[in-house]
Amino acid sequence: HQQYQQQEPRTAKAGVSPGVLGVLAAGALVGWYFFSSGQPAATTSDSWRKVNFQSVYKDIAALLEDDSYDDGSYGPVLLRLAWHASGTYDVGSKTGGSDGATIRFLPEAGHGANSGLETARARLEPLKKKYPNISYGDLYTLAGVVAVQELGGPTIRWRPGRTDGKTEAQCTPDGRLPDASQGADHVRAIFYRMGFSDQEITALVGAHALGRCHASRSGFDGPWNASPTAFTNFFFTELLDNTWVPKKWSGPFQYVDKATGAFMMLPADMAFRTDPVFRKHAERYAADQDAFFVDFAKAFSKLLELGVSFPADAPVYEFKTLE
């Protein structure tokens, strides 16, 4: 993360990692040029019907493990890509969200919160070429589903049918993703704009169980817990059980655990410890991982679908994890 988861579909059951401050590295410019100048032709509204999504799921899962990358998995950064591609939605203007996959264009690709995501897009690009009828929006959101499920998280309900935006004119303005240096009021403003409740917000931030912050991307540095490639409720247990102190360093203000200094929390994370309403939900998830999984699955599926007008006959998939 960095931040903030066929062909036979199973019958569905009833039912930002926040973005952070950063600057656009030269690699992001290279990544944008690659995706805007050499990508496959845009999909049409019914292209998804030609895609075997279970095969795509398996191929994404095969891309996750890599000992040379971070903690050995691309899962966290793929989850972050899905999150940031979707979390730009505005309920008032009905703009943003994963439909169009505008995160692959400048200026959106260059927004500070999206620094480093060119790595995730490049990891998935061979699959776009292998499955030309899948839209980038479907590919990016499905990658988030794969990351959550294959790293031990809950089953995420997912539907295809997103289409590809064609130009940078469709990009959303900067500032729609959470700023990790801010507190509870900012967090609420960002997530309420998307249409989430305090309980849903808390469930979504639990994705910080995965991955780590990178000083070269956001300025912040370190993992949230000792198992950054396992989807658990550890974000909440670490947040509430540890004593957190300001980190003494030249980087932006953040916290580290007093006992070891090995783990970190962002200022925005601490809102879920200090704000009484957020804390109530965080305590429940710390005590009951199953409850967290149920609520996260619902909130994450909602996040991935914000602003998308799905075809009436688009199936709902619940993918089986690889064995």
N, C-alpha and C positions, 0 to 999 in steps of 0.2 A: 504494500500500500504506500502511502506516505503517511500518508495519508492516508481516507476513505478511498459476485458471481456469476431411433428415430428412423430406419425411417419410421418405425412403428411407434407412434406416441402412446404412452400409457394413459389410461383414463385418469384425469386429474381428480384429486381428492378435494372435498369441500374445504373450503377454507376457514470525502470527501472522502473516507479518511479525509478529514477536512483538507481543503486546499491550503497552501501555505505561501508565504512570501518567497519570491525567488526572481531570478533574472533569466532571460532566454539565452541559453548557451549556443555557441556556433553550431553544435550538433543538431539542435532543434531546427535551425534554418535549413541545414542539409536534409534533415528528415522531411520537412515540409515540401521542399522542392521535389524530393523523390516521390512523395505521395500525390502531389498535385500535377506532376508532369508525366509520370510513367505508369499511372495506375490503370487497371482495367476499366472498360466502359461502365458507366453508371447502370445500375439495375433499373428495371421497370417495376410497376406496382404488383405484378404477379410473378416476378422472377423467382420468388421464394418457393413457389410450388415445385420447382425443378431440383430442389436441394434436399439431399439426405442429411438431415440435421444430426442424427445420431452418429453418422460418420464424421461430420464436422466436430462434434463433441469429442469423439475419440482422438481425432487428430490434434485438437487443441490440448487435450490432456497429455498427449505424447510430447508436447513442447514445454511442459512445465519444468521438469527436472533438468538442472544444468549446474554442475558443481562449480563452474567458473563464474556464475552470476550470483551476486549478493550472498544469501544464505543457502543457496543451492536450488532455488525455485523462482521461476518467473510468475508464479501464482499471485503474489502480492501486487506486483506492478500491473498485471492484467486486471485484477480486481479494481485497482485505482483508475485504470483507463475506463472501465465500464462505468464506474461511479462518476468520474468527471465528465464523461460524454453525456451523462443523463442528468446531472445535478444542476444544469443551467436553466432548468425550466422555471417559468414565471406564470403563476396561475392567473394573474391579472391580464397580462398581454397575450397569454397563450403562445409564447415563443420559447425557444430553447428545447432541451431534452435530447434524447438519443436519436430521434428521427432526423435523418440528414447527415449524421455523423460529422458535423461541422468542426469537430475537434481536430480533424486532420488538415484544416486550412489555417493559414495565417489570416487575421491576427489571433484567432482563438488558440491555435497551437502554441503561440508565444506568450500567452497569459502566464503570469508568475506561478499560479497554482498548478499549471500543466507542465512545468519544467520536468524533463526526464521521461515524459510519456512517449517521446519518439522511439524509445527503446521497446516499449510494448507494441506500438504500431508496426515496427519493423519485424518483430517476432511473429506477428500474425500475417504479414503481407504475403508470404508464400501460400497460405491457405486461401487468401482472396483470389490468387491466380489459379489455384487448384479447383476452387468452387466459384467460378465467375458469377454465378447467379445469386450468391449470397450478398446482401448489401453490407456495407461497412457498419451500419448501425446494428444490424443483426449479429455480425461477426464480433464486434466489440462487446456487446452486451452478453452474448453467449459465452465469451471468454471469461467474463466475470462470474457467470454461473458455474462454469467448469472449475474456476479457481476455488470458489467457496466449497463446492461439493468434493472435489478431489483432495482438498487439504483438510477434510474431516468435518465440514460444516453440514448444515441442513440441506434438504432437497429444495430447489428453487423452481417455482412454476415460471415458465418462459414461453412467450409466443413470438413467431416470426411475422414479418410484414413491414418492417421499416424500409424506407427508400433512401437513396443517397442524395444529399445536397450536391449542387454542381459548382457553386462559386463561393468565394470568401464573403460575398455580400450577405450570405445567410448566417454568418457567425454572430454569436451573441456578444454583448459588451463585456468587458472585463469587470470583475467584482461580483459575479454571481455565485462563485464558489466560496466556501468558508475561509476566513483568514485565521490561521491557527494562533495568531498572537493576541486574539481578542477573547472576550468573556461571554457570559451567558446571554446577554442582550443581543449581541451580534449573532451568536449561534441561532437563537430563536428567529431573528429577522431573516436570516438566510433560509432556514428550513421552513418557516411559515410561508415564505414566498413560494415555496414548492408545494405547499399544502400538507405538510406533516404536523402531527401532534407531538407533544413533549415525550410521550412514550415511544413513538416511532423514531424520533430523533435519537433518543437514548439507545434504542436497539441498533440503529444504523452505525453509531459511533463505535459500537462493539467490534466492528470490522478492524479496528486498530489492534486487535489481537494478532493480525498478520502484518508482516513487513517491518520496516524501519524508516526513519527519516535519514536523509543524506545532506550533509553540509554543502555538497556541490550542487544540490538542486534547490532545496528550500532554505538552507542556512541552518536548520535544526539538525540534530544528529543523534542517532541511537535507536535501538529497538524498544518497544513497549514492554516486552517480557522475554523470557528465556526460550520461548518456542515460537519464533516468528514465522514458521511455515506450517503451523497447525492452527486450524480455526477452532477456537475454544472461547470460554467466557473469561479468559485470563486478563483481558483488559480491565474488567470490572474488579476482579479479585486483587490485582496489583494496585489499581487506583485506590481502593478502599483500605487495603491491609497495610500498605507501606507508609512510611513517613517520607514526604517529599520536600526537598530543599532546593533553592535556586542553584543552578549549575554555575560554577566559577570558571568562566572562559570568555573568550573574546567574541563569541557568536551571539545570536539573538537570545533573548531571555527564554529559558525553559527550565524544567525541573528534572532532577535525578533522584533516585531513591537514596536515602541517607545511609542505609546499611552497606551498600556495595558501590553505588554510583554507576552500575552497569545498565540500568534501565532509565527511561525518560518518560516524561509527560509534557505535553504542550500546554500553554496557557488555556487554550480552548478546552482541552481535555479536563482540566481541573474544575471547570464549570459543573461537571457531572458529579463532583465530590462536594462542592460548596453550595450549589443551588439546591434548595430543599426539594423541589419537585423533581428535578433531574436525579437527585441522589436517591429518592424513593425508588425510582425504576432501576437505577444502577444496583442498589442493594438487592432487589429481587433477582436480577440477572446474575449477580455474584453468588447468590445462594442456590440458584436453580439454572443450570446450563440448558436443560431441556426447554424451560420457559423462554430463555433467551433465543434459542434456535427457532422456536415457533414464531416468535415476534419478529426476529430478524428476517426470516424467510418471507413473511408477508410484506414487511416494509421495503426490503430490497427488490422484490418483484414489482412493487408499486413504483419505486424509483426508476427502474429500467423501462417502465411503460409510460412515464410522464410525457404528455404531449403527443403521443403516438395514436394515430387513427388506424387501427388494425382492420384488415378485411374481415367481414362478418364470419367467414368460414375458417379463419386462421386457427389451427389447433393449439391446444395448450399442452406443452411437453413437460414431463417430469422425468429427466434423464437418469438412467442407471449409472452409477459410478463404475469405473473400471475395477476389475478384481486383480 
